[in-house]
């Protein structure tokens, strides 16, 4: 059976997002027992607020990555390749 060489990027993005969220949650829960698992890095852009008198817009993004988040990314890539 020939496998489709062009994968679906949206499915990969969804699986990666789930891996990051589940891994981050597990890292936070188990971080109280094993402190090195809670070690992580925060990436992001500080919030910017635009006041248009009628409407206020605030844009910002922050991602906290810990050890289990990275493990979740690796597992999600393995799962995607097996699909």
N, C-alpha and C positions, 0 to 999 in steps of 0.2 A: 504494500500500500504506500502510495506517495503522500508524503506530508506536505501541507501547504507551506511553502518557503516564506511567504509574507505573513507574519503574525499580526494579530490585532493589538495595536498599541493601547487602546482603551482598556482592554482586559488586563494587560501588563500593568498599567497605571493603577487600576483598581486593586489588583493583587498586591502590588507594592505598598499601596496606602494601607491596606488591611494588615500587612506584615509589620509596617512601622507602628501602627496604632496598637496592635496586640503586643508586639515586642516592647514598646514603651510602657504599656500598662503592667506587663509582667516584671519589667525592670524596676518600676516604682514600687510594686508590691514586695518583691523579693529584696529590694534595696535596703529595707530595714533590717533584714537578716544578714545580708552580705553587702557591706557598704560599697565595695568596688563595682558592683553591678549598677549602682545608682549614678556612678560617675558618667558625665556626659558633657555635651557641648551645645550651646545655644546659637543658632544661626537666625538672622533676621534683619529686618529693616524697622527702625523706630517709627511709630505712628506719625503720620502727617495729617494735619487737619486743614481743610479748606473751607473758609467761611464765605458763602455766596449771598449772605443776608437773608435769603429765603430758605436756603438749604445748607446744612453743614455736612461735609463729607470727610470721613476719616479713613485713611488707607494705612495698613501696616501688616506685617507678616513676621511670625516668629515660629521657629521649629526647634524643639528640644530633642536631641538625639542622645540616647544612652547606649550601653553595650548591647542590651537585648534588642534595641531597635535595629542595630546593625545585623544582629543575628536574624531578626525577622525579615530584613531585606534579602539576606542570603537564602533563607528558606523559601521566600516567596519567588525568587528567581528560579530556584530548583523546581518548585511546583509548576511555574509557568512553562518551563522547558519540557516537563513531562506531559503537559496537556496536548 
